[in-house]
């Protein structure tokens, strides 16, 4: 099949269509930009998870030429969410493939490697819902990119399933690990002390999980395996010999729905059986993950209240994230033998003026994780172990790891607005 210019490929999508777009580093940015540029009054609705690079879509959202429904909003979409041309759909990551089958989108856009000599392409870094999207859609279009790695797992798609192949004109989206600070390094050091021997780690997105990868390397912690997002730092740990190569442990050393990083992790994952990229119905499935002993979920938050409730979605009334896979991984850790559920965050906003541990979540703030699903809250001041504590004891434990200037307000129950 000949490759077409992106504009010619998306012209095959009918007016009024609902179009599901692959996420993260696998986003077909050339196709998405061409879809947006030619949207006009076609009445297109885009369905998507995490869009690391939504730039080509934003003008069409601003004008109302395209509408977006997303289960993984980002700060880059804040204005469009406010004005209503983008809408948030609360979905756990594990149910996204099934939900797409229910929605039956009109078209699916993915980014793939060139076909091999047998005609097989790879979805590369992102398999969370790619094959479910293709199976559900009536029009299937792939952006063919030689930079896409050939990964193991649920990533193989035969070229014959596509109605059109498009030339790539834009590079793969990149997730650059954030810079570390003294605060994030201190938090990571405290988390490190909580880990069991040979843990299976799930790390969320953000500065603290990235700091923990650095801390694991510096401390030369061995016997590691990872589920959830795959990132650059995991390649470093593998090359240092710190991942668990025990043949009695089934499955890849890094089992992920999405590789989120730079060329570093893409090159590492290419044709590497140590990395498996799987559909979210598998990679996020609590019932499957719970069979792994010593599963430790480490996620961040925007704020935590004095009872241990977690808001990981909204800042000052503005939505910046979704539920994602955090509740799936936390549930899995709940039922894992030796599992642990950790929320790690700085005690204050960067200027130190506002505590991120608050007496109670303000009205309208979502409870991303309920208090009964959190074992430990960690800040730069140390860990607050909440499991088994009463409401009063929880407030005291959390005040002890808040910034000193905010501790009295937390125990006194004064209202704060982060």
CORQUIDA-V251416 format. One record per residue. N is the residue number from 1. PHI is phi in radians with two decimals (NA if undefined). OMEGA is omega as a letter, one per 40 degrees, with the letter a starting at -180 (none if undefined). NEAR is the number of other ideal C-beta (glycine too) atoms within 12 Angstrom. Layout:
BEGIN
N_PHI_OMEGA_NEAR ; N_PHI_OMEGA_NEAR
END
This chain:
BEGIN
1_NA_i_21 ; 2_-1.28_i_13 ; 3_-1.45_a_26 ; 4_-1.93_i_26 ; 5_-1.05_a_22 ; 6_-0.93_a_36 ; 7_-1.10_i_24 ; 8_-1.20_i_21 ; 9_-1.18_a_38 ; 10_-1.28_i_40 ; 11_-1.13_i_26 ; 12_-1.35_i_30 ; 13_-1.41_a_40 ; 14_-1.25_i_19 ; 15_-1.05_i_20 ; 16_1.34_a_16 ; 17_-1.33_i_31 ; 18_-1.74_a_32 ; 19_-2.10_i_47 ; 20_-1.63_a_49 ; 21_-2.08_i_55 ; 22_-1.11_a_51 ; 23_-1.78_i_48 ; 24_0.97_a_47 ; 25_-1.25_i_47 ; 26_-1.69_i_55 ; 27_-1.12_i_48 ; 28_-1.40_a_54 ; 29_-1.12_i_38 ; 30_-1.15_i_38 ; 31_-1.12_a_52 ; 32_-1.12_i_51 ; 33_-1.12_i_36 ; 34_-1.17_i_36 ; 35_-1.07_a_44 ; 36_-1.19_a_37 ; 37_-1.09_a_26 ; 38_-1.73_a_26 ; 39_-1.12_i_35 ; 40_0.86_i_16 ; 41_-1.95_a_13 ; 42_-1.32_i_27 ; 43_1.24_a_20 ; 44_-1.49_i_38 ; 45_-2.05_i_34 ; 46_-1.78_i_49 ; 47_-1.91_a_41 ; 48_-2.77_i_52 ; 49_-1.56_a_48 ; 50_-1.19_i_39 ; 51_-1.85_i_42 ; 52_-1.15_a_37 ; 53_-2.28_a_31 ; 54_-1.51_a_39 ; 55_-0.89_a_21 ; 56_-1.17_a_31 ; 57_-1.59_a_41 ; 58_-1.04_i_29 ; 59_-1.02_i_21 ; 60_-1.21_i_33 ; 61_-1.21_a_37 ; 62_-1.06_a_23 ; 63_-1.46_a_18 ; 64_1.45_i_22 ; 65_-1.19_i_26 ; 66_-2.25_i_41 ; 67_-1.96_a_31 ; 68_-2.10_i_43 ; 69_-2.08_a_36 ; 70_-2.30_i_37 ; 71_-1.78_i_38 ; 72_-2.49_a_46 ; 73_-1.17_i_37 ; 74_-2.31_i_37 ; 75_-0.99_a_23 ; 76_-1.12_a_26 ; 77_-1.79_a_36 ; 78_-1.03_a_24 ; 79_-1.12_a_22 ; 80_-1.20_i_34 ; 81_-1.16_i_31 ; 82_-1.13_a_20 ; 83_-1.49_i_17 ; 84_1.60_i_16 ; 85_-1.38_i_30 ; 86_-2.09_a_36 ; 87_-2.23_i_24 ; 88_-1.65_i_30 ; 89_-1.98_a_26 ; 90_-1.18_i_24 ; 91_-2.47_i_32 ; 92_-1.18_a_32 ; 93_-1.01_a_46 ; 94_-1.13_a_36 ; 95_-1.77_a_29 ; 96_-1.04_i_48 ; 97_-0.99_i_35 ; 98_-1.15_i_22 ; 99_-1.15_i_27 ; 100_-1.10_i_38 ; 101_-1.13_i_22 ; 102_-1.21_a_14 ; 103_-1.22_a_27 ; 104_0.85_a_20 ; 105_-1.10_a_33 ; 106_-1.30_a_30 ; 107_-2.55_i_41 ; 108_-2.31_i_46 ; 109_-2.09_i_52 ; 110_-2.35_i_53 ; 111_-2.00_a_51 ; 112_-2.38_i_48 ; 113_-1.30_i_35 ; 114_-1.07_i_26 ; 115_-1.14_i_25 ; 116_-1.42_a_16 ; 117_-1.21_i_7 ; 118_-1.75_i_10 ; 119_1.60_a_19 ; 120_-1.58_i_19 ; 121_-1.75_i_37 ; 122_-2.10_i_41 ; 123_-1.30_i_50 ; 124_1.12_a_48 ; 125_-1.42_a_53 ; 126_-2.41_i_52 ; 127_-2.10_a_49 ; 128_-0.86_i_53 ; 129_-2.49_a_49 ; 130_-1.06_a_51 ; 131_-1.25_i_39 ; 132_-1.14_i_37 ; 133_-1.11_a_48 ; 134_-1.16_a_39 ; 135_-1.19_a_24 ; 136_-1.61_a_28 ; 137_-1.55_i_36 ; 138_-1.58_i_21 ; 139_-2.08_a_31 ; 140_-2.16_a_39 ; 141_-2.25_i_45 ; 142_-2.07_i_48 ; 143_-1.60_a_47 ; 144_-1.64_a_35 ; 145_-2.30_i_38 ; 146_-1.07_a_22 ; 147_-1.40_a_28 ; 148_-1.23_i_41 ; 149_-1.27_i_39 ; 150_-1.59_a_31 ; 151_-1.89_i_43 ; 152_-1.46_i_29 ; 153_2.01_a_38 ; 154_-1.73_a_32 ; 155_-1.93_a_41 ; 156_-1.38_i_28 ; 157_-2.37_a_38 ; 158_-1.38_a_21 ; 159_-1.04_a_27 ; 160_-1.17_a_16 ; 161_-1.36_a_28 ; 162_-1.60_i_33 ; 163_-1.51_i_26 ; 164_-2.75_i_33 ; 165_-2.02_a_37 ; 166_-2.05_i_39 ; 167_-1.24_i_26 ; 168_-1.50_i_35 ; 169_-2.09_a_24 ; 170_-2.32_a_24 ; 171_-1.25_i_22 ; 172_-1.01_i_36 ; 173_-1.05_a_43 ; 174_-2.18_i_26 ; 175_-1.91_a_36 ; 176_-1.59_a_19 ; 177_-0.97_a_30 ; 178_-1.19_i_22 ; 179_-1.26_a_13 ; 180_-1.56_i_25 ; 181_-2.21_i_18 ; 182_-1.03_a_15 ; 183_-1.15_a_28 ; 184_-1.17_i_33 ; 185_-1.17_i_25 ; 186_-1.16_i_29 ; 187_-1.09_a_42 ; 188_-1.05_i_41 ; 189_-1.10_i_29 ; 190_-1.20_i_33 ; 191_-1.09_a_43 ; 192_-0.97_a_32 ; 193_-1.21_a_21 ; 194_-1.54_a_34 ; 195_-1.29_i_35 ; 196_-1.31_i_23 ; 197_-1.17_i_14 ; 198_0.89_a_25 ; 199_-1.37_i_37 ; 200_-1.76_a_41 ; 201_-1.80_i_50 ; 202_-2.02_a_48 ; 203_-2.04_i_47 ; 204_-1.33_a_43 ; 205_-1.58_i_34 ; 206_2.41_a_34 ; 207_-1.21_a_30 ; 208_-1.19_i_41 ; 209_-1.02_i_45 ; 210_-1.16_i_36 ; 211_-1.12_i_38 ; 212_-1.17_i_47 ; 213_-1.05_i_44 ; 214_-1.09_a_33 ; 215_-1.15_i_34 ; 216_-1.09_i_35 ; 217_-1.18_a_27 ; 218_-1.13_a_20 ; 219_-1.47_a_20 ; 220_0.93_i_15 ; 221_-1.31_a_31 ; 222_-1.81_i_21 ; 223_1.23_a_25 ; 224_-1.54_i_41 ; 225_-2.37_a_40 ; 226_-2.30_i_44 ; 227_-2.19_a_49 ; 228_1.46_a_44 ; 229_-1.01_i_48 ; 230_-1.75_a_54 ; 231_-2.43_a_44 ; 232_-0.95_a_35 ; 233_-1.08_i_39 ; 234_-1.24_i_44 ; 235_-1.11_i_33 ; 236_-1.08_a_25 ; 237_-1.13_i_36 ; 238_-1.07_a_33 ; 239_-1.20_i_19 ; 240_-1.49_i_20 ; 241_1.36_a_17 ; 242_-1.69_i_29 ; 243_-1.54_a_36 ; 244_-1.38_i_30 ; 245_-1.78_a_18 ; 246_-1.08_a_14 ; 247_-1.21_i_8 ; 248_-1.34_i_9 ; 249_-1.64_a_20 ; 250_-1.34_i_15 ; 251_1.57_a_28 ; 252_-1.12_i_31 ; 253_-1.25_i_36 ; 254_-2.14_a_46 ; 255_-1.99_a_45 ; 256_-2.51_i_49 ; 257_-1.52_a_52 ; 258_-2.56_i_52 ; 259_-1.56_a_52 ; 260_-2.10_a_46 ; 261_-3.09_a_38 ; 262_-1.93_i_26 ; 263_-1.00_a_23 ; 264_-1.00_a_27 ; 265_-1.32_i_42 ; 266_-1.15_i_41 ; 267_-1.16_i_24 ; 268_-1.12_a_31 ; 269_-1.39_a_46 ; 270_-1.08_i_27 ; 271_0.97_a_18 ; 272_-1.94_a_27 ; 273_-1.18_i_20 ; 274_-1.23_a_32 ; 275_-2.02_i_42 ; 276_-2.10_a_29 ; 277_-1.91_a_47 ; 278_-2.15_i_40 ; 279_-1.07_a_37 ; 280_-1.07_i_48 ; 281_-1.08_i_32 ; 282_-1.81_a_32 ; 283_-1.19_i_42 ; 284_-1.89_a_43 ; 285_-1.26_a_30 ; 286_-1.01_a_34 ; 287_-1.13_i_17 ; 288_-1.41_a_26 ; 289_-1.16_a_41 ; 290_-1.11_i_26 ; 291_-1.30_i_20 ; 292_-1.48_i_34 ; 293_-1.24_i_25 ; 294_1.02_i_30 ; 295_-1.37_a_40 ; 296_-2.02_i_46 ; 297_-1.65_i_51 ; 298_-2.20_a_50 ; 299_-2.22_a_46 ; 300_-1.75_a_41 ; 301_-2.73_i_45 ; 302_-1.48_i_38 ; 303_-2.78_i_44 ; 304_-2.30_i_48 ; 305_-1.61_a_40 ; 306_-1.20_i_40 ; 307_-1.71_a_32 ; 308_1.82_i_41 ; 309_-1.21_a_34 ; 310_-2.05_i_44 ; 311_-1.87_i_38 ; 312_-2.07_a_37 ; 313_-2.19_a_35 ; 314_-2.24_i_31 ; 315_-2.09_i_24 ; 316_0.86_i_19 ; 317_1.40_a_19 ; 318_-1.93_a_22 ; 319_-1.32_a_35 ; 320_-2.17_a_30 ; 321_-2.78_i_37 ; 322_-2.13_i_36 ; 323_-1.17_i_37 ; 324_1.01_a_46 ; 325_-1.73_a_48 ; 326_-1.06_a_45 ; 327_-1.24_i_35 ; 328_-1.11_a_41 ; 329_-1.20_i_50 ; 330_-1.15_i_45 ; 331_-1.11_i_32 ; 332_-1.08_i_39 ; 333_-1.11_i_42 ; 334_-1.03_a_28 ; 335_-1.81_i_24 ; 336_-1.42_i_31 ; 337_-1.12_a_17 ; 338_1.35_a_22 ; 339_-1.24_a_36 ; 340_-2.59_a_38 ; 341_-2.05_a_40 ; 342_-2.08_i_50 ; 343_-2.00_a_51 ; 344_-2.14_a_51 ; 345_-2.77_i_48 ; 346_-1.11_a_42 ; 347_-1.28_a_41 ; 348_-2.40_i_29 ; 349_-1.16_a_23 ; 350_-0.95_a_15 ; 351_-1.43_i_11 ; 352_1.36_a_17 ; 353_-1.38_a_15 ; 354_-2.19_i_24 ; 355_-1.31_i_38 ; 356_-1.68_i_42 ; 357_-1.88_a_50 ; 358_-2.10_i_38 ; 359_-1.03_i_31 ; 360_-2.68_i_28 ; 361_-1.23_i_33 ; 362_-1.12_i_22 ; 363_-0.97_i_12 ; 364_1.59_i_14 ; 365_-1.37_a_28 ; 366_-1.31_i_30 ; 367_-1.69_a_31 ; 368_-1.25_i_37 ; 369_-2.34_i_43 ; 370_-1.26_a_24 ; 371_-1.10_a_31 ; 372_-1.33_a_21 ; 373_-1.95_i_32 ; 374_-2.21_i_43 ; 375_-1.61_a_37 ; 376_-2.44_i_39 ; 377_-1.85_a_51 ; 378_-2.11_i_46 ; 379_-2.14_i_42 ; 380_-1.14_a_32 ; 381_-1.61_i_31 ; 382_2.20_i_24 ; 383_-1.64_i_32 ; 384_-1.98_a_38 ; 385_-1.47_a_27 ; 386_-1.74_a_38 ; 387_-0.99_i_25 ; 388_1.49_a_12 ; 389_-1.59_i_24 ; 390_-1.29_i_15 ; 391_-1.06_i_21 ; 392_-1.14_a_14 ; 393_-1.14_i_20 ; 394_-1.11_i_33 ; 395_-1.04_i_34 ; 396_-1.16_a_24 ; 397_-1.15_a_35 ; 398_-1.29_i_47 ; 399_-1.07_a_35 ; 400_-1.19_i_28 ; 401_-1.88_i_39 ; 402_-1.40_i_38 ; 403_-1.10_a_30 ; 404_-0.90_a_19 ; 405_-1.24_a_18 ; 406_-1.93_a_33 ; 407_-1.16_a_27 ; 408_-1.12_a_19 ; 409_-1.14_a_26 ; 410_-1.20_a_38 ; 411_-1.28_i_24 ; 412_-1.42_i_15 ; 413_1.42_i_18 ; 414_-1.26_a_17 ; 415_-1.29_i_17 ; 416_-2.34_i_29 ; 417_-2.08_a_23 ; 418_-1.26_none_32
END
